[in-house]
Structure formats: C-alpha cells, structure tokens
Amino acid sequence: MNKYKVIYYMSVLALIPVIEWIEKKSKNLASEKGE
C-alpha cells in the first residue's frame, strides 16, 4: 500500500465524525429558528 493512500484514508476517517458533528449542529440551528 502506498503512503499517499494511507494518508488519504486517515484523513477521510478523521473527517467523518467532524462532518457528522457539523450536520448535527446545522440541524440544531435550523430547528431553533423554527424552520
């Protein structure tokens, strides 16, 4: 396995919880506004 693939997978795995958290935050903000 080459080094760049490892770096790519590591960054994707690191971003998954961040993206989920941002989606939760945006849903919470939308519901607070009453949309």
The first five atom37 places (N, CA, C, CB, O) and aatype in JSON, in Angstrom:
{
  "aatype": [12, 2, 11, 18, 11, 19, 9, 18, 18, 12, 15, 19, 10, 0, 10, 9, 14, 19, 9, 6, 17, 9, 6, 11, 11, 15, 11, 2, 10, 0, 15, 6, 11, 7, 6],
  "atom_mask": [
    [1, 1, 1, 1, 1],
    [1, 1, 1, 1, 1],
    [1, 1, 1, 1, 1],
    [1, 1, 1, 1, 1],
    [1, 1, 1, 1, 1],
    [1, 1, 1, 1, 1],
    [1, 1, 1, 1, 1],
    [1, 1, 1, 1, 1],
    [1, 1, 1, 1, 1],
    [1, 1, 1, 1, 1],
    [1, 1, 1, 1, 1],
    [1, 1, 1, 1, 1],
    [1, 1, 1, 1, 1],
    [1, 1, 1, 1, 1],
    [1, 1, 1, 1, 1],
    [1, 1, 1, 1, 1],
    [1, 1, 1, 1, 1],
    [1, 1, 1, 1, 1],
    [1, 1, 1, 1, 1],
    [1, 1, 1, 1, 1],
    [1, 1, 1, 1, 1],
    [1, 1, 1, 1, 1],
    [1, 1, 1, 1, 1],
    [1, 1, 1, 1, 1],
    [1, 1, 1, 1, 1],
    [1, 1, 1, 1, 1],
    [1, 1, 1, 1, 1],
    [1, 1, 1, 1, 1],
    [1, 1, 1, 1, 1],
    [1, 1, 1, 1, 1],
    [1, 1, 1, 1, 1],
    [1, 1, 1, 1, 1],
    [1, 1, 1, 1, 1],
    [1, 1, 1, 0, 1],
    [1, 1, 1, 1, 1]
  ],
  "atom_positions": [
    [[0.85, -1.2, 0.0], [0.0, 0.0, 0.0], [0.89, 1.24, 0.0], [-0.96, 0.01, 1.23], [1.85, 1.33, 0.76]],
    [[0.56, 2.19, -0.85], [1.45, 3.34, -0.89], [1.08, 4.41, 0.14], [1.45, 3.95, -2.28], [-0.05, 4.47, 0.63]],
    [[2.06, 5.22, 0.43], [1.97, 6.18, 1.53], [0.81, 7.15, 1.35], [3.26, 6.96, 1.65], [0.13, 7.48, 2.33]],
    [[0.57, 7.6, 0.14], [-0.48, 8.59, -0.09], [-1.87, 8.02, 0.15], [-0.39, 9.14, -1.5], [-2.77, 8.72, 0.61]],
    [[-2.03, 6.72, -0.16], [-3.32, 6.07, 0.11], [-3.57, 6.03, 1.61], [-3.36, 4.65, -0.48], [-4.69, 6.27, 2.06]],
    [[-2.54, 5.72, 2.37], [-2.68, 5.67, 3.83], [-3.08, 7.04, 4.36], [-1.36, 5.19, 4.5], [-4.01, 7.15, 5.17]],
    [[-2.4, 8.08, 3.92], [-2.71, 9.45, 4.35], [-4.14, 9.81, 3.97], [-1.71, 10.46, 3.71], [-4.86, 10.41, 4.77]],
    [[-4.56, 9.43, 2.76], [-5.91, 9.71, 2.29], [-6.95, 9.05, 3.19], [-6.09, 9.24, 0.84], [-7.9, 9.7, 3.62]],
    [[-6.77, 7.75, 3.46], [-7.74, 7.05, 4.3], [-7.77, 7.61, 5.71], [-7.42, 5.56, 4.33], [-8.84, 7.72, 6.31]],
    [[-6.61, 7.95, 6.25], [-6.56, 8.52, 7.6], [-7.33, 9.82, 7.67], [-5.11, 8.74, 8.03], [-8.07, 10.06, 8.62]],
    [[-7.15, 10.67, 6.65], [-7.84, 11.97, 6.66], [-9.34, 11.79, 6.48], [-7.28, 12.88, 5.56], [-10.12, 12.51, 7.09]],
    [[-9.76, 10.84, 5.64], [-11.19, 10.58, 5.47], [-11.8, 10.09, 6.77], [-11.43, 9.54, 4.34], [-12.86, 10.56, 7.18]],
    [[-11.13, 9.14, 7.43], [-11.64, 8.62, 8.7], [-11.69, 9.7, 9.76], [-10.77, 7.46, 9.18], [-12.6, 9.7, 10.6]],
    [[-10.75, 10.62, 9.75], [-10.74, 11.71, 10.71], [-11.86, 12.71, 10.44], [-9.4, 12.43, 10.69], [-12.39, 13.32, 11.37]],
    [[-12.23, 12.86, 9.17], [-13.25, 13.85, 8.8], [-14.67, 13.36, 9.04], [-13.1, 14.23, 7.36], [-15.58, 14.18, 9.21]],
    [[-14.9, 12.05, 9.05], [-16.27, 11.52, 9.19], [-16.96, 12.06, 10.45], [-16.24, 10.0, 9.23], [-18.06, 12.6, 10.33]],
    [[-16.37, 11.93, 11.66], [-17.06, 12.47, 12.85], [-17.22, 13.98, 12.81], [-16.3, 12.08, 14.09], [-18.19, 14.51, 13.35]],
    [[-16.28, 14.68, 12.18], [-16.38, 16.14, 12.07], [-17.58, 16.52, 11.21], [-15.07, 16.73, 11.47], [-18.34, 17.42, 11.56]],
    [[-17.73, 15.84, 10.08], [-18.86, 16.12, 9.19], [-20.18, 15.8, 9.89], [-18.74, 15.29, 7.88], [-21.14, 16.57, 9.78]],
    [[-20.25, 14.68, 10.61], [-21.47, 14.32, 11.33], [-21.8, 15.38, 12.37], [-21.32, 12.95, 11.99], [-22.97, 15.74, 12.53]],
    [[-20.78, 15.89, 13.09], [-20.99, 16.91, 14.1], [-21.51, 18.2, 13.47], [-19.69, 17.18, 14.86], [-22.42, 18.84, 14.02]],
    [[-20.94, 18.6, 12.33], [-21.39, 19.81, 11.64], [-22.85, 19.65, 11.19], [-20.48, 20.11, 10.41], [-23.63, 20.59, 11.3]],
    [[-23.21, 18.46, 10.69], [-24.58, 18.23, 10.26], [-25.54, 18.33, 11.44], [-24.72, 16.86, 9.59], [-26.61, 18.91, 11.32]],
    [[-25.16, 17.77, 12.59], [-25.99, 17.87, 13.79], [-26.14, 19.32, 14.21], [-25.38, 17.04, 14.94], [-27.24, 19.76, 14.54]],
    [[-25.03, 20.08, 14.2], [-25.07, 21.49, 14.58], [-26.0, 22.27, 13.66], [-23.67, 22.09, 14.54], [-26.81, 23.07, 14.14]],
    [[-25.9, 22.06, 12.35], [-26.72, 22.8, 11.41], [-28.19, 22.42, 11.56], [-26.25, 22.54, 9.96], [-29.06, 23.28, 11.42]],
    [[-28.49, 21.15, 11.85], [-29.87, 20.74, 12.09], [-30.4, 21.4, 13.35], [-29.98, 19.21, 12.2], [-31.55, 21.86, 13.38]],
    [[-29.57, 21.46, 14.4], [-29.99, 22.1, 15.64], [-30.27, 23.58, 15.43], [-28.92, 21.92, 16.73], [-31.26, 24.1, 15.94]],
    [[-29.42, 24.26, 14.67], [-29.62, 25.68, 14.4], [-30.89, 25.9, 13.59], [-28.41, 26.25, 13.65], [-31.63, 26.85, 13.84]],
    [[-31.15, 25.03, 12.63], [-32.34, 25.15, 11.79], [-33.6, 24.95, 12.63], [-32.3, 24.14, 10.63], [-34.58, 25.66, 12.45]],
    [[-33.58, 23.98, 13.55], [-34.76, 23.71, 14.36], [-34.99, 24.83, 15.37], [-34.62, 22.36, 15.07], [-36.13, 25.13, 15.71]],
    [[-33.91, 25.45, 15.86], [-34.05, 26.57, 16.79], [-34.71, 27.76, 16.13], [-32.69, 26.97, 17.35], [-35.46, 28.5, 16.77]],
    [[-34.42, 27.96, 14.84], [-35.03, 29.06, 14.1], [-36.49, 28.77, 13.76], [-34.25, 29.34, 12.83], [-37.24, 29.67, 13.38]],
    [[-36.9, 27.51, 13.91], [-38.28, 27.14, 13.64], [-38.57, 26.89, 12.18], [0.0, 0.0, 0.0], [-39.69, 27.09, 11.72]],
    [[-37.56, 26.46, 11.45], [-37.76, 26.19, 10.01], [-38.21, 24.74, 9.81], [-36.47, 26.46, 9.21], [-38.43, 24.32, 8.67]]
  ]
}
